Amino acid sequence: MEKIIVNGGRLKIEDVVNVARFMYEVGISQEALEKISKARSVVDRYVQEERIVYGLTTGFGKFCDVFISKEQSIQLQKNLIMSHSCGVGNPLDQEIVRAIMLLRVNALSVGHSGIRASTVQTLIDMINKNVVPVIPEKGSLGSSGDLAPLSHMVLTMMGMGEAFYENQRMDSEKAMKLAGIKPVELTSKEGLALINGTQVMTAIASLAVYDAENLSKSADIVSSITIQALKGIVQAFDPKVHDIRNQQGQIKCAANLRKLLQGSELTTNQGEERVQDPYTLRCIPQIHGASKDAVEYVRTIVEREINAVTDNPLIFAEEDQVISGGNFHGQPIALAMDFLAIALSEFANVSERRIERLVNPQLSQLPAFLTKNGGLNSGFMITQYAAAALVSENKVLAHPASVDSIPSSANQEDHVSMGTIAARKARDILFNVTNVLAIELMASLQAIDIQEAAGKLSPVTREVYNICREQIKAVDKDRVMYTDISSAYRILKSGAIVAESKKILGEIY
């Protein structure tokens, strides 16, 4: 089995996806273990000396001025986790929780958190034996870290709460016993080290960025089929046009389209069918390209956060110093996820307009709603409705969460990021956009079949056509459509058409 070795601060988004989604095992380097131990020795000494240090010998939040003796330190950590486990809603997907656990291990491995190596190992064992805590998706303000959801993770480490084991939901105590993992008894600083961080929002963000990059490439491929179905004009994608604007995402998208359309017998030149295309065809590089640039920017922010130390206080063993700061504040991820949400929404906005051009006979010169026996059959009429509904929902979801704040902990924590809400919204938008593109994919293939033009597609889109038609047949008369949409969604989500395109063309940007 493939394995990721955590060394603190060196993970890529692909590493997170491999552990979360593809079940790679996790190990930890000797270097990381040594750094963890050095920081832990500082904590042990400070607690023994009963120095006044936040989270070591004091309460939390507004209770930061309340002294806690070394005899009470174990009870303090247990109380912290139990009292903070107050999430609500449906459980986060198991792949997200696996990503959360990996990111927490990575942050702790940098060696500034003061946790015991044995406690970190418990978390690694849970990943490797697939004990997945049940973490409700709602309840984090995204400042002071993801306190509530991460507390649910730690509950399972303690043998409390609920977990999934072998995809069965059960009491954590039972799950840990079946997996052969001994629950931990937290000691000084450990509860705080485990829950005071941005790993929930960052885990969601990591998977969303990975899927957004695939979606960005898929959008170019799907739109290239639509261009052919509507006899689009290729001159709009000439590199001279895009080079003089110097927007990199736009340049890359135009390059994708040129490669995808090369060899097509369906595209046209200026003046043959029309002088110029509508914006939804002509401006694909400008629209998709801007979103590509946004996704690339968000990746940069998220990868920084993957490798960040975000708990409080922070232990600097070499300087024999403990510093209270605010690295748990989720503002970087909050802003990035709001940006991603807006960028992804635009893929759907323009896709739905292309669907309208395909199904509207006044715009396409094709049979109404892509059915040859209209009236008796509705064809693709209501698929456009569904796409429009998803696009409209995205407009609500794209409202930025990061512009909101609400004071908490008796105004001690008086500005919060809402980063986890921003991340969850971006994930929801991603789902909607993928479904809109799935509908466009179905409609564009149907338009090709109505014209009996599959043999005239460009070589690469002909292969895409074949992949899709293996699972989704042409619609010759009305049938249940949601199953086709689900199939098209899975094709896009899997990255199958991107992988096939890369085989033929090389890199797709």
C-alpha positions in Angstrom: 0.0 0.0 0.0 1.2 3.5 -0.8 2.3 5.6 2.1 2.7 9.3 3.0 5.5 10.2 5.5 4.6 13.3 7.5 7.5 15.5 8.4 5.7 18.6 9.4 5.2 21.4 6.8 5.8 19.5 3.5 2.4 18.2 2.4 0.8 19.0 -1.0 -2.9 19.0 -1.8 -2.3 15.7 -3.7 -1.0 14.1 -0.6 -4.1 15.1 1.3 -6.3 13.7 -1.5 -4.3 10.4 -1.6 -4.8 9.8 2.1 -8.4 11.1 2.3 -9.8 9.6 -0.9 -7.4 6.8 -2.0 -6.6 5.4 1.4 -2.9 5.9 1.5 -1.3 5.0 4.8 0.4 7.6 7.0 3.7 7.5 8.8 5.8 10.0 10.7 9.5 10.8 10.3 12.0 10.5 13.1 12.8 14.2 12.7 9.2 15.1 13.4 9.1 12.9 16.5 12.2 14.6 17.8 10.7 18.1 17.3 7.4 16.9 19.0 9.4 15.6 22.0 11.4 18.8 22.4 8.3 20.9 22.6 6.6 18.5 24.9 9.5 18.7 27.4 8.9 22.5 27.6 5.2 21.9 28.4 6.0 19.3 31.1 8.5 21.6 32.8 6.2 24.7 32.8 3.3 22.7 34.2 5.6 21.2 36.9 6.8 24.7 37.8 3.2 25.9 37.7 4.1 28.9 35.5 1.1 31.0 34.4 0.8 30.1 30.7 -2.4 30.2 28.7 -3.8 26.7 28.1 -1.2 25.0 30.2 -2.0 26.2 33.6 -5.1 28.4 32.9 -8.6 28.0 31.7 -9.7 28.8 28.1 -11.2 31.8 26.3 -12.7 34.2 28.9 -11.3 31.9 31.6 -7.7 32.6 30.6 -7.2 34.3 34.0 -8.3 31.2 36.0 -5.3 29.2 37.4 -5.4 25.5 36.9 -3.1 23.3 39.1 -1.0 20.5 37.7 -3.3 18.1 39.6 -6.3 19.3 37.6 -4.6 19.3 34.2 -5.9 16.0 33.1 -9.5 16.8 34.1 -9.2 20.2 32.4 -8.3 18.6 29.0 -11.2 16.1 29.3 -13.6 18.8 30.2 -12.4 20.9 27.3 -13.2 18.2 24.8 -16.5 17.2 26.2 -17.8 20.8 26.6 -16.7 21.8 23.1 -18.2 18.8 21.3 -21.4 20.6 20.3 -21.5 20.3 16.5 -24.9 19.9 14.8 -26.1 18.6 11.4 -25.1 15.8 9.1 -21.7 14.1 9.6 -18.9 15.4 7.3 -18.0 13.0 4.6 -15.5 10.3 5.7 -12.9 11.5 3.2 -13.1 15.0 4.7 -12.6 13.6 8.2 -9.6 11.5 7.0 -8.1 14.8 5.6 -8.8 16.6 8.8 -6.9 13.9 10.8 -3.9 14.0 8.4 -3.7 17.8 8.5 -3.8 17.8 12.3 -1.0 15.2 12.4 1.0 17.4 10.0 0.5 20.6 12.0 1.4 18.8 15.3 4.5 17.4 13.6 6.1 20.8 13.1 6.9 20.7 16.8 5.3 23.8 18.2 2.3 22.4 19.8 3.5 20.6 23.0 1.7 17.4 22.5 3.0 13.9 23.2 4.3 11.8 20.3 2.1 8.9 21.6 -1.0 11.0 21.2 -0.1 11.9 17.6 0.5 8.2 16.9 -3.0 7.4 18.1 -4.3 9.8 15.4 -2.1 8.1 12.8 -3.3 4.7 13.8 -6.9 5.9 13.4 -6.2 7.0 9.9 -4.4 3.8 8.9 -7.1 1.5 10.5 -9.9 3.7 9.1 -11.5 4.7 12.4 -13.3 7.8 11.2 -14.9 10.1 13.9 -18.4 11.3 13.3 -18.0 15.0 13.0 -21.2 17.1 12.6 -20.7 19.6 9.7 -22.0 22.7 11.5 -20.9 24.6 14.6 -17.6 26.3 13.8 -17.0 30.0 13.7 -13.6 29.5 12.1 -11.8 31.4 14.8 -10.1 29.9 17.8 -9.8 27.3 15.2 -12.5 24.7 14.3 -13.2 24.1 18.0 -16.4 22.2 17.9 -15.8 19.9 14.9 -12.2 19.1 16.0 -13.5 18.3 19.5 -15.7 15.5 18.0 -12.5 14.1 16.4 -10.8 14.1 19.8 -13.8 12.5 21.5 -13.2 9.4 19.4 -9.5 9.4 20.3 -10.7 9.3 24.0 -13.1 6.4 23.3 -16.1 8.7 23.5 -18.7 9.9 20.9 -19.3 8.1 17.7 -17.2 6.9 14.8 -17.4 5.0 11.5 -15.5 1.7 11.3 -15.6 -0.3 8.1 -18.3 2.1 7.1 -20.5 1.2 10.0 -21.5 3.9 12.5 -21.0 2.9 16.1 -19.8 4.1 19.5 -16.2 5.3 19.4 -15.3 2.9 22.2 -16.4 -0.1 20.1 -14.7 1.2 17.0 -11.4 1.8 18.7 -11.6 -1.7 20.3 -12.4 -3.4 17.0 -9.4 -1.5 15.4 -7.1 -2.5 18.2 -6.4 1.1 19.2 -6.1 2.1 22.8 -7.9 5.4 23.6 -5.8 8.2 24.9 -6.0 10.0 28.3 -5.1 13.5 27.4 -2.7 15.5 29.6 -1.7 19.1 29.9 -2.1 21.2 26.7 -3.0 18.2 24.5 -6.8 18.9 24.2 -6.1 22.4 23.2 -3.3 21.4 20.8 -5.7 19.1 19.0 -8.7 21.4 18.6 -7.2 24.8 18.3 -6.6 25.0 14.6 -8.0 25.5 11.1 -7.9 21.9 9.9 -11.6 21.4 9.2 -11.9 24.3 6.9 -8.6 23.5 5.3 -9.4 19.8 4.8 -12.6 20.8 3.0 -10.7 23.4 1.0 -8.0 20.9 0.0 -10.5 18.5 -1.5 -12.5 21.3 -3.1 -9.4 22.8 -4.8 -8.4 19.4 -6.2 -11.8 18.8 -7.6 -12.1 22.4 -8.8 -8.9 21.9 -10.9 -10.5 18.8 -12.5 -13.7 20.7 -13.0 -11.9 23.6 -14.7 -10.4 21.2 -17.3 -13.7 19.3 -17.7 -15.4 22.6 -18.4 -13.1 23.3 -21.3 -13.7 19.8 -22.7 -17.5 20.0 -22.4 -17.6 23.5 -23.9 -15.5 22.3 -26.8 -18.2 19.7 -27.7 -20.9 22.5 -27.4 -18.8 24.7 -29.7 -18.8 21.9 -32.3 -22.5 21.2 -31.9 -23.3 24.9 -32.6 -20.7 25.3 -35.4 -18.7 27.7 -33.4 -16.1 30.0 -34.9 -12.5 29.0 -34.2 -10.8 32.4 -34.8 -12.0 33.6 -31.4 -9.4 31.2 -29.9 -6.4 32.4 -32.0 -3.4 32.9 -29.7 -2.7 36.4 -31.0 -6.0 37.5 -29.5 -5.2 36.2 -26.0 -1.5 36.9 -25.9 -2.1 40.7 -26.2 -4.2 40.6 -23.1 -1.6 38.6 -21.1 -4.1 37.0 -18.7 -2.6 33.6 -18.0 -5.8 31.6 -17.3 -7.3 33.0 -20.5 -4.2 32.1 -22.5 -4.3 28.5 -21.1 -8.0 28.1 -21.8 -7.7 29.2 -25.4 -4.7 26.8 -25.8 -6.9 24.0 -24.4 -9.7 24.8 -26.8 -7.4 24.9 -29.9 -6.1 21.5 -29.0 -9.5 20.1 -28.2 -11.0 21.4 -31.5 -8.1 20.5 -33.8 -9.3 18.2 -36.6 -13.0 19.0 -36.1 -15.2 19.1 -39.2 -17.9 20.9 -37.3 -16.3 24.2 -36.4 -16.5 27.2 -38.8 -14.6 30.3 -39.8 -15.6 33.9 -39.5 -18.3 34.7 -42.1 -19.2 31.1 -43.0 -22.2 30.6 -40.7 -22.1 34.0 -38.9 -19.7 36.9 -38.4 -19.2 36.2 -34.7 -20.5 34.0 -32.0 -22.4 35.0 -28.9 -20.3 35.6 -25.7 -21.1 32.1 -24.3 -19.0 30.6 -27.1 -16.7 33.4 -28.1 -15.7 34.4 -24.6 -15.1 31.0 -23.1 -11.3 31.7 -22.6 -12.0 35.0 -20.9 -14.7 33.5 -18.6 -13.2 30.1 -17.8 -9.7 31.6 -17.8 -10.5 34.1 -15.0 -11.8 31.3 -12.9 -8.7 29.2 -13.6 -6.6 32.0 -12.3 -8.7 32.2 -9.2 -8.4 28.4 -8.5 -4.6 28.6 -8.9 -4.5 31.5 -6.4 -6.7 29.5 -3.9 -4.4 26.5 -4.2 -1.5 28.7 -3.1 -3.3 29.9 0.0 -4.6 26.4 0.9 -1.2 24.7 0.5 0.3 27.3 2.9 -2.4 26.5 5.4 -2.0 22.8 5.0 1.5 23.2 6.3 0.8 25.9 8.9 0.9 25.6 12.7 -2.4 27.0 13.8 -2.9 26.2 17.5 -2.4 28.4 20.6 -0.2 28.9 22.5 2.9 28.0 20.5 5.9 26.3 22.0 9.4 27.5 20.8 11.6 25.0 22.4 14.9 26.4 21.2 14.1 29.8 22.8 12.4 28.2 25.8 9.4 30.3 25.1 5.6 29.9 25.0 3.8 32.6 23.1 0.0 33.2 22.9 -1.0 34.4 19.4 -3.8 34.1 16.9 -2.7 31.6 14.2 -6.0 29.8 14.7 -7.9 32.6 13.0 -9.3 31.3 9.7 -9.3 34.5 7.7 -6.9 33.4 5.0 -9.0 30.3 4.2 -12.3 32.2 4.6 -11.4 34.7 1.9 -9.9 32.1 -0.4 -13.0 29.9 -0.1 -15.3 32.8 -0.8 -13.2 33.6 -3.9 -13.3 29.9 -5.0 -17.1 29.9 -4.6 -17.5 32.9 -6.9 -15.0 31.5 -9.4 -16.8 28.1 -9.5 -20.2 29.7 -9.9 -19.1 31.4 -13.1 -18.4 28.0 -14.7 -22.0 27.1 -14.1 -23.4 30.6 -15.1 -21.9 30.3 -18.6 -22.6 26.6 -18.9 -26.3 27.1 -18.3 -26.4 29.7 -21.0 -24.7 27.3 -23.4 -27.4 24.7 -22.5 -30.0 27.3 -23.4 -28.4 27.8 -26.8 -28.5 24.1 -27.4 -32.1 23.5 -26.5 -33.6 26.8 -27.9 -34.4 26.3 -31.7 -34.3 30.1 -32.2 -30.6 30.1 -31.2 -29.4 26.7 -32.3 -31.3 25.9 -35.5 -31.7 22.4 -34.0 -35.0 20.7 -33.1 -36.6 22.3 -30.0 -35.3 20.8 -26.8 -33.1 18.4 -28.8 -36.0 16.0 -29.5 -37.2 15.0 -33.0 -40.8 14.4 -31.9 -41.5 17.5 -29.9 -44.8 17.8 -28.2 -45.2 14.1 -27.5 -41.6 14.3 -26.1 -40.2 17.1 -23.9 -36.6 16.1 -24.5 -34.1 18.3 -22.7 -36.7 21.0 -21.7 -36.5 20.4 -18.0 -32.8 19.6 -17.8 -32.3 23.3 -18.6 -34.7 24.1 -15.7 -32.6 22.0 -13.4 -29.4 23.8 -14.5 -31.1 27.1 -14.0 -32.2 26.2 -10.5 -28.6 25.2 -9.6 -27.2 28.4 -11.0 -29.7 30.4 -9.0 -28.9 28.5 -5.8 -25.2 29.2 -6.4 -26.0 33.0 -6.5 -27.2 32.7 -2.9 -24.4 30.4 -1.8 -21.7 32.7 -3.4 -22.5 35.5 -0.9 -19.3 35.7 1.0 -19.3 34.2 4.5 -16.1 36.1 5.4 -17.8 39.5 5.5 -19.7 38.3 8.6 -18.5 38.1 12.2 -20.1 37.6 15.5 -18.4 38.0 18.9 -18.1 35.0 21.1 -16.6 33.9 24.5 -18.0 37.0 26.3 -16.3 39.3 23.7 -12.9 37.8 24.3 -13.1 36.3 20.8 -14.6 39.4 19.2 -13.9 38.8 15.5 -14.3 35.5 13.8 -13.7 34.3 10.2 -16.6 32.0 9.3 -14.0 30.2 7.3 -15.6 26.8 7.8 -18.9 28.0 6.5 -17.1 29.5 3.5 -15.4 26.2 2.8 -18.7 24.2 3.1 -20.4 26.7 0.8 -17.7 26.4 -1.8 -18.0 22.6 -1.6 -21.8 22.8 -2.2 -21.3 25.1 -5.2 -18.8 22.7 -6.6 -21.4 20.0 -6.5 -23.9 22.2 -8.2 -21.5 23.3 -10.9 -20.5 19.7 -11.7 -24.2 18.9 -12.2 -24.7 21.9 -14.5 -21.7 20.8 -16.6 -23.1 17.2 -16.6 -26.3 18.5 -18.1 -24.4 20.5 -20.7 -22.4 17.4 -21.5 -25.6 15.4 -22.1 -27.2 18.2 -24.2 -24.1 18.7 -26.3 -23.8 15.0 -27.1 -27.5 14.9 -27.9 -27.0 17.8 -30.3 -24.2 16.0 -32.0 -26.3 12.8 -32.4 -29.3 14.7 -33.8 -27.0 16.0 -36.5 -25.5 12.5 -37.0 -22.2 14.2 -36.7 -20.2 12.1 -34.2 -17.8 11.1 -36.9 -17.0 14.8 -37.6 -15.9 15.6 -34.0 -12.3 16.3 -33.4 -10.3 13.2 -32.5 -10.1 13.9 -28.8 -13.7 14.9 -28.4 -14.7 11.8 -30.4 -13.0 9.7 -27.6 -14.8 11.7 -25.0 -18.1 11.0 -26.9 -17.3 7.3 -26.8 -16.6 7.3 -23.1 -19.9 9.0 -22.3 -22.0 7.0 -24.7 -20.9 3.8 -23.1 -22.8 4.9 -20.0 -25.4 7.4 -21.4 -27.3 6.6 -24.5 -28.8 9.1 -26.9 -32.3 10.1 -26.0 -34.6 9.0 -28.9 -37.8 9.4 -26.8 -38.6 10.7 -23.3 -37.1 8.7 -20.4 -36.2 9.3 -16.7 -33.4 11.8 -16.9 -32.0 12.0 -13.4 -30.2 8.7 -13.8 -28.4 10.1 -16.9 -27.5 13.3 -15.0 -26.1 11.2 -12.2 -24.0 9.2 -14.7 -22.7 12.3 -16.4 -21.9 13.7 -12.9 -19.8 10.6 -12.0 -18.0 10.8 -15.3 -17.0 14.4 -14.7 -16.2 13.8 -11.0 -14.0 10.8 -11.8 -11.7 12.8 -14.1 -12.1 10.2 -16.8 -12.6 12.7 -19.7 -9.6 14.8 -18.5 -7.4 11.7 -18.3 -8.5 10.6 -21.8 -7.8 14.0 -23.2 -4.4 14.1 -21.7 -3.5 10.8 -23.2 -4.1 12.3 -26.7 -3.1 15.9 -26.2 -0.7 16.0 -23.4 -1.2 18.5 -20.6 -4.6 20.1 -20.2 -4.4 23.4 -18.2 
